């Protein structure tokens, strides 16, 4: 697993996509978008990513991880 927290949302999305995690098609599409789009996340996107990371036991984003 990854030590510490993720410094950017793209890293977190890739960790979820590359891991052996059971994801819905909708979650996979969402994570794929985050992995390729470096623009800041909305509050709703940030909340969903946080929930996915928690659900799969991964470290959270740093406070500045929305960039």
N, C-alpha and C positions, 0 to 999 in steps of 0.2 A: 504494500500500500504506500501511499504518498505520505511523507513526513510533513507535519505542520499543515497549514492551510494553503489553499490555492490563491495565487496572486492575481489571477484574472479569470474571467468567466469562460474563456476559450479553453483553458487548461482543464477546468472542472468538467466542461461538456465532453471533452475528449476522453477524460478518465472514465466517465460513465459509458460512453459509446464503446470504448476499447475494452472495458471490463466485461466480465461474464455476468452481467446483470439482466434480469428480466425486465424489459421496458415495453410499454405499449407503442404502437405505431406513432401515435400522436406525440408521445414523449421523445421518441427517436427523431421525429421531424423537428421538434423544438430544439433538441440538443444539436442536431446537424446545423440548424440555422445559427445557433450561438457559436459553434465551432468555426464557422467561416465568416461571421460578421463581427467586426471589432468595435462596432458602435456601442455606446452605452445601453445597458438594459433598462427597461421600464421597471417600475416597482412590482408589477404583476409578474414579469419574467424573473426578476430576482427572487421573489417569493417562491415561485415554482421550482427554480433551480435549487434553492435552499432545501425545499422539501424532498426533492429527488436525492440530493447528497445525503441528507439525514436518513432517509429510508434505506439507503444502500450502505450506510456505515462509513461514508467518506468524510473527510475533513471539510469544514466550511470554507467559504470565500473569506479572504482578508476583508477588512472594512472598505478598502479601496478596490475591491474585486469587480466592481460593476463596469470598469473600463475595458 
